[in-house]
C-alpha cells in the first residue's frame, strides 16, 4: 500500500476469462456461455473477499490491470500475450465484476485504463482502482 496516496494493488488467483458476446435462443432468451457465467460468479466472490471499500460515486476512476495468461503447453512464449482473447474483452469482464461486487456503482465511472496481458506459469489478475487519475480535471 502506498501510504501517500492510499493506493493498493489487488491480486486475484484466477485464469482470466474474456467477456463474450451474449447468445440469444430462438425464443429470444439472452444468456452468456456457462464458462463465462462460472468465471463471473467466481470473480465476484473473490472480489468480495478482498474487502475493497466502494469507490465514491460521481468521480472519475482510474484502473490499471495486468492479465497474466496461461502459457501454452507447446512453444516458447514469453513477454506480451498477443493472441486471443482480446484485451478489451478481458477488461470488460473485470469491470463487470467490479460492478457486481459493489466496488463501483457503474463501470462507466472508469475514465482512465492502463492494461496489458502477458504469458505466465501462474495465471492471475493484478489490478489497482482509484480516484487518483492522471487525466486532467
N, C-alpha and C positions, 0 to 999 in steps of 0.2 A: 504494500500500500504506500502510495506517495503522500506523505503527511502534509505537504504544502497544498496539494490540490484535492486530496481525498479521492484519488482515482485508483481503482483496483482492477487487476486483471482476473478474469474468471476462467476456470478450466473445466471442460466437460469431456469425460472419457466416453465419447460416443463416435461411432463411424458417421461422418457427415452424410446426410441424405438431402438431395435437392428437391425442391417443391415442384411436382409435376403439374401438367395441365389437368384440370378436373375432367373426369369422364362423365358421360351422360348416357343413361339407358334409353331404350326405345320408348319407355313410359315418361321420359323427361326427368327422371331422378338423377341428381348430380352427386357424384362421390369422388373420393380420391382413392388411388390404389392402396391395398392393405399394407404394403411395405411402408409407404409414407405415413399412413394413419398411425401405425405402430410407432414409427420414429417420432412423430409429432407428440404422441402421448408420453413417450419416454423422455423426450426433450423437456416437456412441460414439468414432469416430475423432478427431473434433475435441476432445472432452473429454480423451482420452488425450494428444493433442498439447499440451494446456495444462499437463501435468505437475503436476496438483494432488495434494498429499500426501493420502493416505487419511485420512478423518475417524476419530477414535477410536470404538471400539465402546462401547456401554453408556452413552453420554452423549446428552442431547437436543441436537438440531441446529436451527439457525435458517437459513431460506432466504429470501432477498429476491431477487425477479426482476422484470424488465421484458421483456415480449414486444413488440417493435416489428413490427407487422403491415404487410404491403404495402398501399399506398393504392390504391383502385380507380381505374381509368383515367378514369372519369367522376365528377363531383361534387366538392364542396369538403369533403373530410374532414380535420378537424384534431382534435387532442386525443385523448381516450379512444376506444378501439375498442370499440364496444358491440354488435357483431354476432357471428355465428358465426365461428370456433369458440369454444366455451365456455372460459372461463379455467381452470376446474378440469381440463379435459382437456389443456390446454397444460401445466399444472403437472405432471400425471401423466406426460406424455411426457418432460419434463426429469428428473423424479425417477427414472424407469425408466432413462434414460441415465446418470445419476449412479451408479446401482447397477450397470449393466452395464459401466461403465468402471472399476469398483472404487474409486470415490471414497467411496461409502458402502457399508457392508456390507449394510444393509437400509434401504430408504427409510422404513420405519416409525419410524426414529430421528428423523425430522424432526417436531419438536413445535411449531414456530412458522413460519408462512409469511406474507410480505407480498408481494403480487403485483399487477401491473396490466398491461394491454395498451393500446397506443396505435398510432395510424397513423404510418407513416414512409415516406420515399422509399427508405430503405435498411433493409429488414427485418433484424432481428437478435434475439439473446437476450443480455441482460446479467444476470448473477446474482452473488450472494455467498452462500457457505455457510460456516457457522462454528459453533463451540461457544458463542459469545457470544450468549446468548439473553436477551431482555427478559422472558422468562417467570420467575415466581417459582420458586425451587427448594425 
